[in-house]
Structure formats: structure tokens, C-alpha cells
Amino acid sequence: MATFSERLKFVRKGAGLSQEEAAQALDIRYSTYRRYEQGGTEPVVSDAARIADFFAVPLDFLAGRTDE
């Protein structure tokens, strides 16, 4: 589990949210959020940091730099 998309999906499912619920909570378009999880695109750093804060995980975890 090393890619941003895989880790994002992992933390979202751990939070018990659907993609649509996560997108709404993060104020991100659903189609954009879905592309993040599908690996079609990655967010800019400021959005990635906001996503990490929302899911209460380190940005380094989402980026694949650490497994903690």
C-alpha cells in the first residue's frame, strides 16, 4: 500500500465514509475526489494537507513516506 490513492481509500474506509460523503465533508467535487482514489490525479500539497488533517493522519502517510 504505497500510493496516495490506495492510502486515501484506506483511511476513508477506516472512517466509515463513502467517497461522496468524504468529498462533501472536504468541500471537494465528488468527481475530483473519485479521481484521487482512482489514481487519475493527485491533489496539490495544500489540499493533500487538508485531506490528511481531516482524516487525522500525517501527510507523510498519505504520500507513502511512512507507514505510521
PQR file of N, CA, C, O and H, with PARSE charges and radii, in Angstrom:
ATOM      1  N   MET A   1       0.851  -1.185   0.000 -0.4000 1.5000
ATOM      2  CA  MET A   1       0.000   0.000   0.000 -0.0000 2.0000
ATOM      3  C   MET A   1       0.889   1.239   0.000  0.5500 1.7000
ATOM      4  O   MET A   1       1.183   1.797   1.057 -0.5500 1.4000
ATOM      5  N   ALA A   2       1.311   1.662  -1.172 -0.4000 1.5000
ATOM      6  CA  ALA A   2       2.270   2.743  -1.217 -0.0000 2.0000
ATOM      7  C   ALA A   2       1.772   4.002  -1.918  0.5500 1.7000
ATOM      8  O   ALA A   2       2.334   5.078  -1.711 -0.5500 1.4000
ATOM      9  H   ALA A   2       1.072   1.209  -2.031  0.4000 1.0000
ATOM     10  N   THR A   3       0.742   3.893  -2.734 -0.4000 1.5000
ATOM     11  CA  THR A   3       0.341   5.071  -3.490 -0.0000 2.0000
ATOM     12  C   THR A   3      -0.641   5.942  -2.717  0.5500 1.7000
ATOM     13  O   THR A   3      -1.346   5.473  -1.824 -0.5500 1.4000
ATOM     14  H   THR A   3       0.287   3.019  -2.902  0.4000 1.0000
ATOM     15  N   PHE A   4      -0.669   7.209  -3.078 -0.4000 1.5000
ATOM     16  CA  PHE A   4      -1.589   8.151  -2.453 -0.0000 2.0000
ATOM     17  C   PHE A   4      -3.020   7.648  -2.576  0.5500 1.7000
ATOM     18  O   PHE A   4      -3.774   7.673  -1.603 -0.5500 1.4000
ATOM     19  H   PHE A   4      -0.096   7.590  -3.804  0.4000 1.0000
ATOM     20  N   SER A   5      -3.396   7.194  -3.760 -0.4000 1.5000
ATOM     21  CA  SER A   5      -4.776   6.771  -3.983 -0.0000 2.0000
ATOM     22  C   SER A   5      -5.166   5.595  -3.091  0.5500 1.7000
ATOM     23  O   SER A   5      -6.266   5.572  -2.539 -0.5500 1.4000
ATOM     24  H   SER A   5      -2.783   7.174  -4.550  0.4000 1.0000
ATOM     25  N   GLU A   6      -4.276   4.625  -2.949 -0.4000 1.5000
ATOM     26  CA  GLU A   6      -4.562   3.465  -2.097 -0.0000 2.0000
ATOM     27  C   GLU A   6      -4.691   3.864  -0.637  0.5500 1.7000
ATOM     28  O   GLU A   6      -5.573   3.380   0.073 -0.5500 1.4000
ATOM     29  H   GLU A   6      -3.382   4.643  -3.398  0.4000 1.0000
ATOM     30  N   ARG A   7      -3.820   4.734  -0.199 -0.4000 1.5000
ATOM     31  CA  ARG A   7      -3.858   5.161   1.200 -0.0000 2.0000
ATOM     32  C   ARG A   7      -5.076   6.032   1.488  0.5500 1.7000
ATOM     33  O   ARG A   7      -5.671   5.948   2.563 -0.5500 1.4000
ATOM     34  H   ARG A   7      -3.103   5.126  -0.776  0.4000 1.0000
ATOM     35  N   LEU A   8      -5.436   6.863   0.527 -0.4000 1.5000
ATOM     36  CA  LEU A   8      -6.630   7.693   0.703 -0.0000 2.0000
ATOM     37  C   LEU A   8      -7.863   6.811   0.846  0.5500 1.7000
ATOM     38  O   LEU A   8      -8.695   7.039   1.724 -0.5500 1.4000
ATOM     39  H   LEU A   8      -4.953   6.931  -0.346  0.4000 1.0000
ATOM     40  N   LYS A   9      -7.981   5.821  -0.002 -0.4000 1.5000
ATOM     41  CA  LYS A   9      -9.104   4.893   0.073 -0.0000 2.0000
ATOM     42  C   LYS A   9      -9.103   4.157   1.411  0.5500 1.7000
ATOM     43  O   LYS A   9     -10.158   3.963   2.016 -0.5500 1.4000
ATOM     44  H   LYS A   9      -7.305   5.636  -0.716  0.4000 1.0000
ATOM     45  N   PHE A  10      -7.929   3.749   1.870 -0.4000 1.5000
ATOM     46  CA  PHE A  10      -7.783   3.038   3.139 -0.0000 2.0000
ATOM     47  C   PHE A  10      -8.290   3.880   4.311  0.5500 1.7000
ATOM     48  O   PHE A  10      -9.052   3.385   5.141 -0.5500 1.4000
ATOM     49  H   PHE A  10      -7.072   3.907   1.379  0.4000 1.0000
ATOM     50  N   VAL A  11      -7.873   5.148   4.384 -0.4000 1.5000
ATOM     51  CA  VAL A  11      -8.288   5.983   5.518 -0.0000 2.0000
ATOM     52  C   VAL A  11      -9.762   6.355   5.421  0.5500 1.7000
ATOM     53  O   VAL A  11     -10.441   6.477   6.440 -0.5500 1.4000
ATOM     54  H   VAL A  11      -7.253   5.549   3.709  0.4000 1.0000
ATOM     55  N   ARG A  12     -10.262   6.537   4.192 -0.4000 1.5000
ATOM     56  CA  ARG A  12     -11.684   6.858   4.045 -0.0000 2.0000
ATOM     57  C   ARG A  12     -12.544   5.695   4.522  0.5500 1.7000
ATOM     58  O   ARG A  12     -13.503   5.884   5.270 -0.5500 1.4000
ATOM     59  H   ARG A  12      -9.711   6.438   3.364  0.4000 1.0000
ATOM     60  N   LYS A  13     -12.193   4.495   4.081 -0.4000 1.5000
ATOM     61  CA  LYS A  13     -12.959   3.324   4.506 -0.0000 2.0000
ATOM     62  C   LYS A  13     -12.851   3.127   6.010  0.5500 1.7000
ATOM     63  O   LYS A  13     -13.824   2.736   6.655 -0.5500 1.4000
ATOM     64  H   LYS A  13     -11.414   4.341   3.473  0.4000 1.0000
ATOM     65  N   GLY A  14     -11.663   3.397   6.583 -0.4000 1.5000
ATOM     66  CA  GLY A  14     -11.479   3.299   8.022 -0.0000 2.0000
ATOM     67  C   GLY A  14     -12.353   4.271   8.784  0.5500 1.7000
ATOM     68  O   GLY A  14     -12.743   4.012   9.922 -0.5500 1.4000
ATOM     69  H   GLY A  14     -10.873   3.715   6.060  0.4000 1.0000
ATOM     70  N   ALA A  15     -12.659   5.393   8.150 -0.4000 1.5000
ATOM     71  CA  ALA A  15     -13.532   6.394   8.767 -0.0000 2.0000
ATOM     72  C   ALA A  15     -15.001   6.066   8.541  0.5500 1.7000
ATOM     73  O   ALA A  15     -15.878   6.739   9.082 -0.5500 1.4000
ATOM     74  H   ALA A  15     -12.343   5.603   7.225  0.4000 1.0000
ATOM     75  N   GLY A  16     -15.274   5.038   7.748 -0.4000 1.5000
ATOM     76  CA  GLY A  16     -16.652   4.641   7.501 -0.0000 2.0000
ATOM     77  C   GLY A  16     -17.423   5.579   6.595  0.5500 1.7000
ATOM     78  O   GLY A  16     -18.638   5.719   6.728 -0.5500 1.4000
ATOM     79  H   GLY A  16     -14.562   4.491   7.309  0.4000 1.0000
ATOM     80  N   LEU A  17     -16.719   6.223   5.672 -0.4000 1.5000
ATOM     81  CA  LEU A  17     -17.353   7.181   4.777 -0.0000 2.0000
ATOM     82  C   LEU A  17     -17.385   6.668   3.349  0.5500 1.7000
ATOM     83  O   LEU A  17     -16.500   5.920   2.932 -0.5500 1.4000
ATOM     84  H   LEU A  17     -15.732   6.109   5.564  0.4000 1.0000
ATOM     85  N   SER A  18     -18.384   7.062   2.612 -0.4000 1.5000
ATOM     86  CA  SER A  18     -18.412   6.806   1.178 -0.0000 2.0000
ATOM     87  C   SER A  18     -17.547   7.875   0.504  0.5500 1.7000
ATOM     88  O   SER A  18     -17.174   8.867   1.130 -0.5500 1.4000
ATOM     89  H   SER A  18     -19.102   7.670   2.951  0.4000 1.0000
ATOM     90  N   GLN A  19     -17.237   7.667  -0.760 -0.4000 1.5000
ATOM     91  CA  GLN A  19     -16.491   8.689  -1.493 -0.0000 2.0000
ATOM     92  C   GLN A  19     -17.270   9.995  -1.519  0.5500 1.7000
ATOM     93  O   GLN A  19     -16.700  11.072  -1.341 -0.5500 1.4000
ATOM     94  H   GLN A  19     -17.540   6.861  -1.269  0.4000 1.0000
ATOM     95  N   GLU A  20     -18.553   9.894  -1.738 -0.4000 1.5000
ATOM     96  CA  GLU A  20     -19.379  11.094  -1.808 -0.0000 2.0000
ATOM     97  C   GLU A  20     -19.406  11.836  -0.474  0.5500 1.7000
ATOM     98  O   GLU A  20     -19.337  13.065  -0.448 -0.5500 1.4000
ATOM     99  H   GLU A  20     -19.015   9.019  -1.882  0.4000 1.0000
ATOM    100  N   GLU A  21     -19.506  11.107   0.623 -0.4000 1.5000
ATOM    101  CA  GLU A  21     -19.517  11.734   1.945 -0.0000 2.0000
ATOM    102  C   GLU A  21     -18.185  12.414   2.237  0.5500 1.7000
ATOM    103  O   GLU A  21     -18.152  13.519   2.778 -0.5500 1.4000
ATOM    104  H   GLU A  21     -19.563  10.109   0.602  0.4000 1.0000
ATOM    105  N   ALA A  22     -17.087  11.753   1.879 -0.4000 1.5000
ATOM    106  CA  ALA A  22     -15.764  12.339   2.102 -0.0000 2.0000
ATOM    107  C   ALA A  22     -15.600  13.604   1.267  0.5500 1.7000
ATOM    108  O   ALA A  22     -15.121  14.623   1.766 -0.5500 1.4000
ATOM    109  H   ALA A  22     -17.114  10.855   1.439  0.4000 1.0000
ATOM    110  N   ALA A  23     -15.993  13.540   0.007 -0.4000 1.5000
ATOM    111  CA  ALA A  23     -15.887  14.709  -0.869 -0.0000 2.0000
ATOM    112  C   ALA A  23     -16.694  15.877  -0.319  0.5500 1.7000
ATOM    113  O   ALA A  23     -16.229  17.017  -0.314 -0.5500 1.4000
ATOM    114  H   ALA A  23     -16.382  12.712  -0.398  0.4000 1.0000
ATOM    115  N   GLN A  24     -17.895  15.588   0.139 -0.4000 1.5000
ATOM    116  CA  GLN A  24     -18.751  16.644   0.680 -0.0000 2.0000
ATOM    117  C   GLN A  24     -18.135  17.246   1.937  0.5500 1.7000
ATOM    118  O   GLN A  24     -18.121  18.467   2.095 -0.5500 1.4000
ATOM    119  H   GLN A  24     -18.272  14.662   0.135  0.4000 1.0000
ATOM    120  N   ALA A  25     -17.629  16.411   2.825 -0.4000 1.5000
ATOM    121  CA  ALA A  25     -17.030  16.901   4.070 -0.0000 2.0000
ATOM    122  C   ALA A  25     -15.779  17.738   3.799  0.5500 1.7000
ATOM    123  O   ALA A  25     -15.481  18.681   4.532 -0.5500 1.4000
ATOM    124  H   ALA A  25     -17.639  15.420   2.697  0.4000 1.0000
ATOM    125  N   LEU A  26     -15.055  17.382   2.740 -0.4000 1.5000
ATOM    126  CA  LEU A  26     -13.828  18.096   2.394 -0.0000 2.0000
ATOM    127  C   LEU A  26     -14.078  19.281   1.469  0.5500 1.7000
ATOM    128  O   LEU A  26     -13.149  20.016   1.134 -0.5500 1.4000
ATOM    129  H   LEU A  26     -15.298  16.616   2.145  0.4000 1.0000
ATOM    130  N   ASP A  27     -15.332  19.470   1.055 -0.4000 1.5000
ATOM    131  CA  ASP A  27     -15.710  20.524   0.119 -0.0000 2.0000
ATOM    132  C   ASP A  27     -14.927  20.397  -1.191  0.5500 1.7000
ATOM    133  O   ASP A  27     -14.387  21.368  -1.721 -0.5500 1.4000
ATOM    134  H   ASP A  27     -16.087  18.874   1.327  0.4000 1.0000
ATOM    135  N   ILE A  28     -14.891  19.151  -1.690 -0.4000 1.5000
ATOM    136  CA  ILE A  28     -14.241  18.826  -2.954 -0.0000 2.0000
ATOM    137  C   ILE A  28     -15.312  18.229  -3.856  0.5500 1.7000
ATOM    138  O   ILE A  28     -16.177  17.492  -3.382 -0.5500 1.4000
ATOM    139  H   ILE A  28     -15.329  18.362  -1.259  0.4000 1.0000
ATOM    140  N   ARG A  29     -15.268  18.531  -5.133 -0.4000 1.5000
ATOM    141  CA  ARG A  29     -16.222  17.916  -6.056 -0.0000 2.0000
ATOM    142  C   ARG A  29     -16.065  16.403  -6.005  0.5500 1.7000
ATOM    143  O   ARG A  29     -14.950  15.886  -5.925 -0.5500 1.4000
ATOM    144  H   ARG A  29     -14.566  19.130  -5.518  0.4000 1.0000
ATOM    145  N   TYR A  30     -17.176  15.708  -6.052 -0.4000 1.5000
ATOM    146  CA  TYR A  30     -17.156  14.240  -5.991 -0.0000 2.0000
ATOM    147  C   TYR A  30     -16.292  13.651  -7.096  0.5500 1.7000
ATOM    148  O   TYR A  30     -15.528  12.719  -6.846 -0.5500 1.4000
ATOM    149  H   TYR A  30     -18.081  16.128  -6.117  0.4000 1.0000
ATOM    150  N   SER A  31     -16.395  14.172  -8.306 -0.4000 1.5000
ATOM    151  CA  SER A  31     -15.614  13.640  -9.424 -0.0000 2.0000
ATOM    152  C   SER A  31     -14.115  13.823  -9.188  0.5500 1.7000
ATOM    153  O   SER A  31     -13.317  12.970  -9.574 -0.5500 1.4000
ATOM    154  H   SER A  31     -17.015  14.930  -8.510  0.4000 1.0000
ATOM    155  N   THR A  32     -13.742  14.906  -8.571 -0.4000 1.5000
ATOM    156  CA  THR A  32     -12.333  15.147  -8.261 -0.0000 2.0000
ATOM    157  C   THR A  32     -11.854  14.164  -7.206  0.5500 1.7000
ATOM    158  O   THR A  32     -10.790  13.561  -7.344 -0.5500 1.4000
ATOM    159  H   THR A  32     -14.391  15.599  -8.258  0.4000 1.0000
ATOM    160  N   TYR A  33     -12.642  14.006  -6.154 -0.4000 1.5000
ATOM    161  CA  TYR A  33     -12.271  13.069  -5.096 -0.0000 2.0000
ATOM    162  C   TYR A  33     -12.152  11.657  -5.657  0.5500 1.7000
ATOM    163  O   TYR A  33     -11.211  10.937  -5.323 -0.5500 1.4000
ATOM    164  H   TYR A  33     -13.507  14.495  -6.042  0.4000 1.0000
ATOM    165  N   ARG A  34     -13.081  11.262  -6.490 -0.4000 1.5000
ATOM    166  CA  ARG A  34     -13.056   9.928  -7.090 -0.0000 2.0000
ATOM    167  C   ARG A  34     -11.769   9.714  -7.897  0.5500 1.7000
ATOM    168  O   ARG A  34     -11.175   8.638  -7.845 -0.5500 1.4000
ATOM    169  H   ARG A  34     -13.845  11.847  -6.761  0.4000 1.0000
ATOM    170  N   ARG A  35     -11.343  10.738  -8.640 -0.4000 1.5000
ATOM    171  CA  ARG A  35     -10.089  10.634  -9.401 -0.0000 2.0000
ATOM    172  C   ARG A  35      -8.884  10.491  -8.480  0.5500 1.7000
ATOM    173  O   ARG A  35      -7.922   9.801  -8.819 -0.5500 1.4000
ATOM    174  H   ARG A  35     -11.826  11.613  -8.682  0.4000 1.0000
ATOM    175  N   TYR A  36      -8.932  11.147  -7.303 -0.4000 1.5000
ATOM    176  CA  TYR A  36      -7.849  10.977  -6.334 -0.0000 2.0000
ATOM    177  C   TYR A  36      -7.731   9.509  -5.930  0.5500 1.7000
ATOM    178  O   TYR A  36      -6.630   8.962  -5.874 -0.5500 1.4000
ATOM    179  H   TYR A  36      -9.713  11.707  -7.028  0.4000 1.0000
ATOM    180  N   GLU A  37      -8.861   8.882  -5.653 -0.4000 1.5000
ATOM    181  CA  GLU A  37      -8.840   7.483  -5.216 -0.0000 2.0000
ATOM    182  C   GLU A  37      -8.542   6.519  -6.359  0.5500 1.7000
ATOM    183  O   GLU A  37      -8.010   5.434  -6.126 -0.5500 1.4000
ATOM    184  H   GLU A  37      -9.756   9.328  -5.699  0.4000 1.0000
ATOM    185  N   GLN A  38      -8.872   6.894  -7.569 -0.4000 1.5000
ATOM    186  CA  GLN A  38      -8.606   6.031  -8.714 -0.0000 2.0000
ATOM    187  C   GLN A  38      -7.181   6.193  -9.229  0.5500 1.7000
ATOM    188  O   GLN A  38      -6.732   5.427 -10.082 -0.5500 1.4000
ATOM    189  H   GLN A  38      -9.304   7.776  -7.759  0.4000 1.0000
ATOM    190  N   GLY A  39      -6.476   7.183  -8.713 -0.4000 1.5000
ATOM    191  CA  GLY A  39      -5.105   7.409  -9.142 -0.0000 2.0000
ATOM    192  C   GLY A  39      -4.979   8.204 -10.426  0.5500 1.7000
ATOM    193  O   GLY A  39      -3.894   8.293 -11.002 -0.5500 1.4000
ATOM    194  H   GLY A  39      -6.840   7.805  -8.020  0.4000 1.0000
ATOM    195  N   GLY A  40      -6.091   8.787 -10.881 -0.4000 1.5000
ATOM    196  CA  GLY A  40      -6.054   9.579 -12.100 -0.0000 2.0000
ATOM    197  C   GLY A  40      -5.373  10.918 -11.927  0.5500 1.7000
ATOM    198  O   GLY A  40      -4.837  11.483 -12.880 -0.5500 1.4000
ATOM    199  H   GLY A  40      -6.971   8.714 -10.413  0.4000 1.0000
ATOM    200  N   THR A  41      -5.397  11.424 -10.706 -0.4000 1.5000
ATOM    201  CA  THR A  41      -4.749  12.698 -10.390 -0.0000 2.0000
ATOM    202  C   THR A  41      -4.470  12.728  -8.893  0.5500 1.7000
ATOM    203  O   THR A  41      -5.029  11.950  -8.120 -0.5500 1.4000
ATOM    204  H   THR A  41      -5.833  10.965  -9.932  0.4000 1.0000
ATOM    205  N   GLU A  42      -3.599  13.636  -8.513 -0.4000 1.5000
ATOM    206  CA  GLU A  42      -3.306  13.827  -7.095 -0.0000 2.0000
ATOM    207  C   GLU A  42      -3.537  15.294  -6.745  0.5500 1.7000
ATOM    208  O   GLU A  42      -3.363  16.170  -7.591 -0.5500 1.4000
ATOM    209  H   GLU A  42      -3.144  14.268  -9.141  0.4000 1.0000
ATOM    210  N   PRO A  43      -3.925  15.559  -5.514 -0.5600 1.5000
ATOM    211  CA  PRO A  43      -4.197  16.947  -5.122  0.2800 2.0000
ATOM    212  C   PRO A  43      -2.909  17.754  -4.982  0.5500 1.7000
ATOM    213  O   PRO A  43      -1.821  17.203  -4.816 -0.5500 1.4000
ATOM    214  N   VAL A  44      -3.065  19.057  -5.055 -0.4000 1.5000
ATOM    215  CA  VAL A  44      -1.933  19.933  -4.749 -0.0000 2.0000
ATOM    216  C   VAL A  44      -1.609  19.765  -3.267  0.5500 1.7000
ATOM    217  O   VAL A  44      -2.441  19.276  -2.504 -0.5500 1.4000
ATOM    218  H   VAL A  44      -3.949  19.505  -5.190  0.4000 1.0000
ATOM    219  N   VAL A  45      -0.439  20.157  -2.866 -0.4000 1.5000
ATOM    220  CA  VAL A  45       0.027  19.921  -1.500 -0.0000 2.0000
ATOM    221  C   VAL A  45      -0.916  20.512  -0.456  0.5500 1.7000
ATOM    222  O   VAL A  45      -1.183  19.869   0.560 -0.5500 1.4000
ATOM    223  H   VAL A  45       0.237  20.555  -3.487  0.4000 1.0000
ATOM    224  N   SER A  46      -1.419  21.704  -0.680 -0.4000 1.5000
ATOM    225  CA  SER A  46      -2.302  22.315   0.319 -0.0000 2.0000
ATOM    226  C   SER A  46      -3.593  21.500   0.492  0.5500 1.7000
ATOM    227  O   SER A  46      -4.087  21.354   1.610 -0.5500 1.4000
ATOM    228  H   SER A  46      -1.203  22.226  -1.505  0.4000 1.0000
ATOM    229  N   ASP A  47      -4.130  20.978  -0.594 -0.4000 1.5000
ATOM    230  CA  ASP A  47      -5.331  20.138  -0.489 -0.0000 2.0000
ATOM    231  C   ASP A  47      -5.003  18.794   0.141  0.5500 1.7000
ATOM    232  O   ASP A  47      -5.795  18.273   0.927 -0.5500 1.4000
ATOM    233  H   ASP A  47      -3.729  21.096  -1.503  0.4000 1.0000
ATOM    234  N   ALA A  48      -3.853  18.225  -0.188 -0.4000 1.5000
ATOM    235  CA  ALA A  48      -3.436  16.954   0.414 -0.0000 2.0000
ATOM    236  C   ALA A  48      -3.277  17.118   1.924  0.5500 1.7000
ATOM    237  O   ALA A  48      -3.650  16.226   2.687 -0.5500 1.4000
ATOM    238  H   ALA A  48      -3.210  18.647  -0.826  0.4000 1.0000
ATOM    239  N   ALA A  49      -2.730  18.241   2.356 -0.4000 1.5000
ATOM    240  CA  ALA A  49      -2.562  18.504   3.782 -0.0000 2.0000
ATOM    241  C   ALA A  49      -3.926  18.625   4.470  0.5500 1.7000
ATOM    242  O   ALA A  49      -4.106  18.142   5.588 -0.5500 1.4000
ATOM    243  H   ALA A  49      -2.426  18.965   1.736  0.4000 1.0000
ATOM    244  N   ARG A  50      -4.870  19.263   3.808 -0.4000 1.5000
ATOM    245  CA  ARG A  50      -6.222  19.395   4.361 -0.0000 2.0000
ATOM    246  C   ARG A  50      -6.901  18.028   4.463  0.5500 1.7000
ATOM    247  O   ARG A  50      -7.608  17.754   5.433 -0.5500 1.4000
ATOM    248  H   ARG A  50      -4.724  19.655   2.900  0.4000 1.0000
ATOM    249  N   ILE A  51      -6.688  17.180   3.471 -0.4000 1.5000
ATOM    250  CA  ILE A  51      -7.241  15.827   3.496 -0.0000 2.0000
ATOM    251  C   ILE A  51      -6.627  15.040   4.648  0.5500 1.7000
ATOM    252  O   ILE A  51      -7.335  14.348   5.379 -0.5500 1.4000
ATOM    253  H   ILE A  51      -6.113  17.402   2.683  0.4000 1.0000
ATOM    254  N   ALA A  52      -5.315  15.147   4.809 -0.4000 1.5000
ATOM    255  CA  ALA A  52      -4.634  14.446   5.904 -0.0000 2.0000
ATOM    256  C   ALA A  52      -5.167  14.924   7.253  0.5500 1.7000
ATOM    257  O   ALA A  52      -5.410  14.110   8.144 -0.5500 1.4000
ATOM    258  H   ALA A  52      -4.740  15.710   4.215  0.4000 1.0000
ATOM    259  N   ASP A  53      -5.350  16.216   7.409 -0.4000 1.5000
ATOM    260  CA  ASP A  53      -5.889  16.759   8.661 -0.0000 2.0000
ATOM    261  C   ASP A  53      -7.296  16.236   8.916  0.5500 1.7000
ATOM    262  O   ASP A  53      -7.632  15.877  10.045 -0.5500 1.4000
ATOM    263  H   ASP A  53      -5.153  16.877   6.685  0.4000 1.0000
ATOM    264  N   PHE A  54      -8.118  16.191   7.873 -0.4000 1.5000
ATOM    265  CA  PHE A  54      -9.489  15.723   8.027 -0.0000 2.0000
ATOM    266  C   PHE A  54      -9.525  14.274   8.525  0.5500 1.7000
ATOM    267  O   PHE A  54     -10.315  13.932   9.405 -0.5500 1.4000
ATOM    268  H   PHE A  54      -7.845  16.483   6.956  0.4000 1.0000
ATOM    269  N   PHE A  55      -8.671  13.437   7.956 -0.4000 1.5000
ATOM    270  CA  PHE A  55      -8.646  12.031   8.344 -0.0000 2.0000
ATOM    271  C   PHE A  55      -7.722  11.764   9.535  0.5500 1.7000
ATOM    272  O   PHE A  55      -7.558  10.619   9.955 -0.5500 1.4000
ATOM    273  H   PHE A  55      -8.029  13.715   7.241  0.4000 1.0000
ATOM    274  N   ALA A  56      -7.126  12.815  10.070 -0.4000 1.5000
ATOM    275  CA  ALA A  56      -6.249  12.734  11.249 -0.0000 2.0000
ATOM    276  C   ALA A  56      -5.096  11.753  11.043  0.5500 1.7000
ATOM    277  O   ALA A  56      -4.796  10.925  11.902 -0.5500 1.4000
ATOM    278  H   ALA A  56      -7.259  13.746   9.729  0.4000 1.0000
ATOM    279  N   VAL A  57      -4.461  11.872   9.877 -0.4000 1.5000
ATOM    280  CA  VAL A  57      -3.268  11.079   9.587 -0.0000 2.0000
ATOM    281  C   VAL A  57      -2.175  12.033   9.112  0.5500 1.7000
ATOM    282  O   VAL A  57      -2.475  13.103   8.582 -0.5500 1.4000
ATOM    283  H   VAL A  57      -4.705  12.545   9.179  0.4000 1.0000
ATOM    284  N   PRO A  58      -0.916  11.656   9.296 -0.5600 1.5000
ATOM    285  CA  PRO A  58       0.165  12.510   8.800  0.2800 2.0000
ATOM    286  C   PRO A  58       0.156  12.575   7.271  0.5500 1.7000
ATOM    287  O   PRO A  58      -0.154  11.586   6.606 -0.5500 1.4000
ATOM    288  N   LEU A  59       0.488  13.706   6.732 -0.4000 1.5000
ATOM    289  CA  LEU A  59       0.591  13.849   5.282 -0.0000 2.0000
ATOM    290  C   LEU A  59       1.617  12.862   4.731  0.5500 1.7000
ATOM    291  O   LEU A  59       1.442  12.331   3.634 -0.5500 1.4000
ATOM    292  H   LEU A  59       0.740  14.510   7.271  0.4000 1.0000
ATOM    293  N   ASP A  60       2.679  12.616   5.484 -0.4000 1.5000
ATOM    294  CA  ASP A  60       3.688  11.646   5.049 -0.0000 2.0000
ATOM    295  C   ASP A  60       3.091  10.255   4.865  0.5500 1.7000
ATOM    296  O   ASP A  60       3.555   9.499   4.013 -0.5500 1.4000
ATOM    297  H   ASP A  60       2.821  13.047   6.375  0.4000 1.0000
ATOM    298  N   PHE A  61       2.073   9.904   5.647 -0.4000 1.5000
ATOM    299  CA  PHE A  61       1.415   8.607   5.464 -0.0000 2.0000
ATOM    300  C   PHE A  61       0.696   8.572   4.127  0.5500 1.7000
ATOM    301  O   PHE A  61       0.857   7.624   3.359 -0.5500 1.4000
ATOM    302  H   PHE A  61       1.696  10.519   6.340  0.4000 1.0000
ATOM    303  N   LEU A  62      -0.098   9.602   3.841 -0.4000 1.5000
ATOM    304  CA  LEU A  62      -0.818   9.627   2.567 -0.0000 2.0000
ATOM    305  C   LEU A  62       0.150   9.650   1.384  0.5500 1.7000
ATOM    306  O   LEU A  62      -0.130   9.079   0.330 -0.5500 1.4000
ATOM    307  H   LEU A  62      -0.228  10.373   4.465  0.4000 1.0000
ATOM    308  N   ALA A  63       1.273  10.307   1.566 -0.4000 1.5000
ATOM    309  CA  ALA A  63       2.257  10.408   0.485 -0.0000 2.0000
ATOM    310  C   ALA A  63       3.093   9.141   0.340  0.5500 1.7000
ATOM    311  O   ALA A  63       3.873   9.024  -0.605 -0.5500 1.4000
ATOM    312  H   ALA A  63       1.500  10.772   2.422  0.4000 1.0000
ATOM    313  N   GLY A  64       2.946   8.205   1.249 -0.4000 1.5000
ATOM    314  CA  GLY A  64       3.701   6.963   1.161 -0.0000 2.0000
ATOM    315  C   GLY A  64       5.099   7.035   1.729  0.5500 1.7000
ATOM    316  O   GLY A  64       5.918   6.147   1.492 -0.5500 1.4000
ATOM    317  H   GLY A  64       2.313   8.300   2.018  0.4000 1.0000
ATOM    318  N   ARG A  65       5.379   8.091   2.482 -0.4000 1.5000
ATOM    319  CA  ARG A  65       6.713   8.271   3.052 -0.0000 2.0000
ATOM    320  C   ARG A  65       6.900   7.567   4.391  0.5500 1.7000
ATOM    321  O   ARG A  65       8.029   7.376   4.843 -0.5500 1.4000
ATOM    322  H   ARG A  65       4.714   8.813   2.674  0.4000 1.0000
ATOM    323  N   THR A  66       5.795   7.182   5.026 -0.4000 1.5000
ATOM    324  CA  THR A  66       5.851   6.470   6.288 -0.0000 2.0000
ATOM    325  C   THR A  66       4.652   5.546   6.376  0.5500 1.7000
ATOM    326  O   THR A  66       3.628   5.785   5.735 -0.5500 1.4000
ATOM    327  H   THR A  66       4.878   7.337   4.659  0.4000 1.0000
ATOM    328  N   ASP A  67       4.775   4.503   7.161 -0.4000 1.5000
ATOM    329  CA  ASP A  67       3.669   3.577   7.332 -0.0000 2.0000
ATOM    330  C   ASP A  67       2.901   3.818   8.627  0.5500 1.7000
ATOM    331  O   ASP A  67       2.021   3.034   8.983 -0.5500 1.4000
ATOM    332  H   ASP A  67       5.607   4.309   7.681  0.4000 1.0000
ATOM    333  N   GLU A  68       3.227   4.883   9.321 -0.4000 1.5000
ATOM    334  CA  GLU A  68       2.574   5.179  10.612 -0.0000 2.0000
ATOM    335  C   GLU A  68       1.569   6.306  10.466  0.5500 1.7000
ATOM    336  O   GLU A  68       0.926   6.690  11.443 -0.5500 1.4000
ATOM    337  H   GLU A  68       3.942   5.519   9.031  0.4000 1.0000
TER
END
